[in-house]
Structures are given as C-alpha cells and as structure tokens.
Amino acid sequence: MRAVVTVAGTDRKGVIAEVSAFLAAKNVNILDVSQTILGGRFAMVMIVDISEASETLALLAEHASALGKEIGMDIRLQHADLFDAMHTV
C-alpha cells in the first residue's frame, strides 16, 4: 500500500535524516522523494510503501505528526489515493 508523506517548515539541518530514520524505524520503504528549499522554507514530498509497516496507517500518521511537532515541521502522512483525490482538479 502506498502513502504520501509531506513535510514543510523553516529549513534547518537534519530534517531529511530525521524523517527517513523515523520511517525506517517503522519499516516503511521510501519509493520516491522530492524536496526543495524556497526562500528559507523547506518542502518535501515522499512516496512510501507501508505494506510492511510495523503500525497501521492511522498510527503512522499520528506518530509522523508528533515527530513534526518535535522537530518544528508540519508532517502529514496519508494514503496515496486520498492525497491524489485532494490534489486533483
């Protein structure tokens, strides 16, 4: 099952490493990643495979959001179908 992780906030060192380590600890595989820095703002989108994750999608999303609060970022994790539906005109 695929999910989308979005990360946004003020740029600082270590964000990619912290999010990647979180996902690895939950047995989530990163399939694709895109990140950029715009005017000091960090933005990243990851496509991940959660089919072997150690937690349910709901728990992963909750824990990703909590990590975001800890590191000063907005982190959201949602099913890829939901993400696609929300971003289709």
C-alpha positions in Angstrom: 0.0 0.0 0.0 1.3 3.4 -0.9 1.2 6.5 1.2 2.4 10.1 0.8 4.4 12.0 3.4 4.6 15.7 3.2 7.0 17.8 5.2 7.0 21.6 5.4 8.6 24.2 7.6 11.5 26.5 8.1 14.7 25.0 6.7 17.3 23.5 9.0 19.9 20.8 9.0 18.9 17.2 9.6 15.2 17.2 8.5 15.6 14.6 5.8 17.7 12.4 8.1 15.1 12.6 10.9 12.1 11.8 8.8 14.0 9.0 7.0 15.1 7.5 10.3 11.5 7.7 11.6 10.2 5.8 8.5 12.9 3.2 8.7 12.2 2.5 12.3 8.6 1.9 11.3 9.6 -0.5 8.5 8.4 2.0 5.8 10.1 1.9 2.5 10.8 5.2 0.7 10.0 4.8 -3.0 10.5 8.4 -4.3 11.4 11.7 -2.8 11.3 15.3 -3.9 12.5 18.2 -1.8 13.2 21.9 -2.3 14.0 25.0 -0.3 12.1 28.2 -1.3 13.1 31.4 0.5 14.2 29.6 3.6 11.2 27.3 3.6 11.7 23.5 3.4 9.2 21.4 1.4 9.4 17.6 0.8 7.1 15.0 -0.6 7.8 11.3 -0.2 6.0 8.4 -1.8 6.3 5.4 0.6 5.3 1.8 0.7 3.7 1.0 4.1 2.6 -2.6 3.2 5.2 -4.0 5.7 5.0 -1.2 8.2 5.0 -2.0 11.9 2.0 0.2 12.5 -1.4 0.9 10.9 -1.7 3.9 8.6 -3.6 5.8 11.3 -0.9 5.3 13.9 1.8 6.1 11.4 0.0 9.4 10.6 -0.4 10.2 14.3 3.3 9.5 15.0 4.5 11.4 12.0 2.5 14.4 13.1 4.0 14.1 16.6 7.5 13.9 15.1 6.8 17.1 13.1 5.9 18.9 16.3 9.1 17.7 17.9 11.3 18.9 15.1 9.4 22.1 14.2 7.9 20.8 10.9 4.4 20.1 9.6 4.5 16.4 8.7 1.5 14.6 7.3 1.2 11.0 6.2 -1.9 9.9 4.2 -3.0 7.1 1.9 -1.8 7.9 -1.7 -5.4 7.6 -3.0 -6.6 10.3 -0.6 -3.7 12.6 -1.4 -4.3 12.2 -5.2 -8.1 12.9 -4.7 -7.4 16.0 -2.7 -4.9 17.3 -5.4 -6.9 16.6 -8.5 -9.0 19.4 -10.1 
